[in-house]
Structure formats: structure tokens, C-alpha cells
Amino acid sequence: MRAGAWPPAPEALPVAVVDNHCHLEFPAGDPELTVERRLADAAAVGVDRVVQIGCEVDSARWTADAVDRHPTMLGGVALHPNEAPLHAAGTHDSGLSYDDAFAEIAALARRDRIRVVGETGLDYFRTSEEGRDAQIRSFRDHIALAKELGLPLQIHDRDAHADVLDVLERDGAPEVTVFHCYSGDAAMARLCAHRGYYLSFAGTVTFKNAEGLRAALAVTPLSRVLVETDAPFLTPHPHRGAPNAPYLVPLTMRTVASVLDIDLAVACETVAQTSETLYGPW
């Protein structure tokens, strides 16, 4: 099925689940691996639906179009926290100001099959201190948009845990708030669960050096757990470094069930039901 660097298909899950966050607008590097093929490969191993995320203006436009063409795909749109400072400074390649870029995101978010505002949040790894005010402004604007539209918010949080939690507390989090690719510790996981947030675990939870992340998962109620690929990034063990796609979710899902010491079918059924509760019917 897959040549070159692509990992083999894992054993299928006993109950189908949702890839809560992926970026299928990225080319797969093989003309045969179309979006349709990647979705079919995922369905064959028990990943029958995906949430496609477009987090800059071009990918948000792509996402809004793609979800209308693919019935197993819902979408989310936002300005990624690393995009917002570029728009604010007038240095973004698109030439769009922050106000114009956010206005387009807000318009796309109103389309029926766009069910998420995100990924938004704070990233102190890639953006320098000068860009933090623009990131925080953007994060707050997306929080307000999610609440206005009654949509879930998906958060990107990289090296910014305290400030992300502070903004959510001060502004008031949307009713459904999801930490995409959760990266905090166990204490933060407990706090997030207490506040009613959802934690989405990516392939990082399978990495050999991710004991702290597995400890965070271990204290998270299954009812607050989601799974994702963040494809084409964060490929799960034992294929770390290879390309990623939704068909590899079963590797992460098996780690989730193992860490929580829950039967795999029960874990899958719960995660699938949570996904549909949050995002609505596909």
C-alpha cells in the first residue's frame, strides 16, 4: 500500500474514532496519496472521521472548501498564533492586515461545516517577545468569536501554559475548550479537567521520553480525552520522524487505553462519542 517513508497500516481499532485535529491541505509527497486516499486509508483502520484544521488564511479557505466535498471531514479555521504577529506587523506574505485576515477567518467560521474556531492560542517557542501582545490579542479575538458562534475552541499552547490558562480564566473560556496536542504536566491536566476543558493527545504521548505527558493523561478522566494526529506532524512511535496521516491514530489510541488501563473498545467508544458530542454530526 505505502512505499518509501510511509509507515505500514496499524491494526484496525475495534470501534471507529475521530482524528480530532489534522492538516490534510499539506501535500503527502506522493500524487497517489490524495486527500480521498488518506481518508480511505484512515477509515480502513477505524478512523472514520476527521477534523481538518486550517490555521492561516489560505489553509482556512482550503478547509472551508474541502469540508463541503468530503462528508467524513469537518473543519476548523483560525489564525495560528505564529501568524497573528506577522499580520499585525504588516510583514505577512499575504499582504493582509491583522484586521482583514481575522475578518476573513470570522466569515469562514460561519459556514455550516466549520465546527471549530482554532487552532489559536499562544506560542512562545517560535514567536519572539515582541510578538506576544499580538498573539494575546488574536487569542482573545478567537475566544470571543467561538463564544459568539457557539463553537468549540481548539488551543495551540507551546511554552505558554500559564499565560494561556490566565487568558482563558480572565476572558471566560467557551463552553467547549480543547487543548490540541496537549503538552502540559499532570498538575495542569487536573486543573484543565476541573475547569471542564478537553485534552487532545497526539503521537507525542507515545514517545519513549514522554513519561510526563503519559502522567498527565493518567490523571485525565476518559470523558475529557480526545485523540489526534496533527498530521503531517508528530508521527507516533515507532515511526517517529516519518510522515503522519490519520490512519496512524490507532497507535495513539492504543497508548491512551493502556495508560488509562481501560479496555480498548471502551476507550474508543467513549472518545468517538465525545467527539460527536463536541462537534455535532458529520
N, C-alpha and C positions, 0 to 999 in steps of 0.2 A: 504493500500500500504506500509506504513512505520511504523515499530514498534519501541518501545523504545524511544531513544532520538531524532530521526529524526523528524523535523517539518513536518506538513502536506503540501501538494502541494498548492501553492497560486493560485489565479485566473489567468487564462491564459491571456497573453498580446494580444492586438488586431492586432499587427504586430510583426512578429518574429524579435528578436535581437540576437546579438552575445555576449557571455561571453568572454570579451577581455583578461582575464587572470585567469587561474585556474591551479591546480596541481593534476591531476587525477591519478598520479602514487601512491599517498598515499592510502593505503587500506581504505575502507569505514567501516571496522569493522563488516561487515555482508557479508558472502560469496555470498548472493543473489544480493548484490549491486555491480555487476561487472561494469567495465567501460561502457560496452554496455548498461546496465540498467540505469546508471546515465545519459548517453547521451539521452536515450529514454525518461526518466523522464523529462529532460530539454526540449526536443522537444515538449512534450505534453502540456507544458505551454507557448510555444512561445519563447524558447531559442534554436534555431535550429542549431547553430554552436558554436564552442568554439576555443579559442587559448590556447593550452596546453603549459605550460612553464616548462622546465627542467633547473634548475639553479645550478646544480653541476654535475660532470661528469657522475655518474650513472644515475641520472634522465634525463640528456640530451640524453644519449644513449636510455633510455626507450622511451623518447619523439620522437626521430627520427624514432624509430620502430613503435610506436603507430600511428603516423600520416599517415603512409602508410597503416595501417589496418583499420582506421576509417575515412570514407570520410567526416564526419562533423567536423573533427578536423584538424587544422593547428598547427604548433609548433613554439616555440622559445627556444633558447639554450644560455647559458652563465654560467659564474662563479659568483655566488651570492657574493656581497661584503663582506659577512662574511666568505666565503670560501677562497677568494684570499689570505688573510694573512696567513692562515694555510698552503696553498701550498707554499707560499713564505718562510715560516719559516721551512719547511720540517717536519711539525707536522701533516699533514693531514692523516686521516686513510687510504686513498687510496695509500699512498706512492708516489704519483705523485708530481714532482716538479711543480712550477707555469708554467714554460715554456712548459712542457709536457701536463699539464692539459689544458692550453689555446690553444695549438696546436690541441688538440682533439676537443675542442669546435669549433675552426675555421673550421676544416674539416667537422663536423656535420652541421654547419651553411650553407654549400654549397649544401646541399641536397634540392631537389626541393620543398618539402612541409614544410621545415623550412623557415618561412617568417619573423622571428623576431630575433634580437640579444637582449637578455635580459632574466631575469632581471639583470641589472648591475647598478652600481651607488655607493653610499656611505651610510654607516650605522654607525653612531656614538653612537648608543644605545647599541649594543651588542659587538662591537669591541673596544678594548682599544686604547689609543692614539698611542701606539707603532705600531699598525697595519694600521694606516691611510695612510702612504706612499704606502703600498702595495695595499690598496683599490684604491687609486687615480691612481696608475699605471695601475691596472686592468681596471678601468673605462675608462681611456684614450685608452687602447688597444681595448676595446669593441667599443668605439666610432669610432675608425679608421676602425675596421672590418665592422661595419654597413655601413660606407661610402664606403668602398671598394666593398662591395657586393650589395650596393643599397637597403639595408633592413631597415625597421623601427627599432628604438632603444626603448626598454622599460626600464624605470629607476626605481630603488628602491632608495628611498630617505627617510631616517629616521634620524631625528635630525641633518640634514646636509644640510639644504636648501641653505645657502649662498655658501658653497663650491661646491655643485652640479651645481648651476647656474654659478658659476665662471669657472668651468672646461668646461662646455658647451660653454660658451662665448669665452674662450681662445682657445679651440681646434676647435671650429666650430661644431655646432650640426648637426647630419644627417638631411636630408630633412624631414624625418618623425621622430619625437621625442615624445614619450608618457610617461607621468608621471603615472606609475602604482600606484594604490591606493593613489591617490593624498592626501597629508596631510598638505599642506601649508595653508596660510591665503588668504584673498581676495586680498591684495596687490600683493602677489606673483602670484596669479591666473591671475590678469590683466597683469603682466609682461610676464608670460608664453604665454598667448594668443597673446600679442603683438609680441612676438618672433616667433609665429607660432607653438608652441608646442600644444599637445593634453593632456587633463587631463582625466584620467580614475578614475571613482568614484566607490568605493566598498561599502560593507554593512555599513562601518563606517559612511557614510553620513546619515544613518537612525537613528543612536544612539541618545538618548534623550539629551545627553550632547555635541552634535556635532554642536552647533549653529555656531561656527566659520567656520566649514567645509561647512555648508549649505550657509553661507555668501559668501564663495569662489565660490561655484557652481553658486550662483545667479548672479555673475558678469562674468561668463564664457559664451561666445557665444555657443549656442547649436551645431554649426558646429565644435566645438573643444572638445565636450564631448563624452566620451565612458563610458561603464559600465562593471563591472566585479564582480566576487565573491572573487577571491583569495582563492577559496576553496582548502582545507577544513577549512580555517581560516575565520575570520571576518564575521560571520553569521549575517545577518541584523536583526534589530528589527522587530517583538517582540520575536525573537528566539535567541537573543544574548547568546552565551555560548554553544549552541547546534552545532552539526556538520553542515557543509556547503557543498553545491554542486551546480552545475549550475542551477538546477531547481528553486533556490531561487532568481535568478536575477530579476524576476518581482517585488519583494518587493523594491529593489533598484531603478528600473526603474520608478516605480510609485512615489517615492520620488523625483527623478530627474524632472519628468514632473510637479509635484506640486510646487517645489521650483522655477522652471523657468516659472511657470504659463503658460504652453503650453499643448495643447490637447495631451493626452497620445498616441494616434495613430500617431500623427505628430512627437512627440518626438521619438517614436520607429522607425518610418520610417527613420528619419534623422540619428539616431545612427547606424542603420543597414547599411545604405548607406555609412556612414563614415567608418565603419569597413571594408566593402568590398573595398572601395577606398584605404585604407591603406594597407591591407593585400593581396588583389587580390582575385580571385575566389577560392572557396573551391574545 
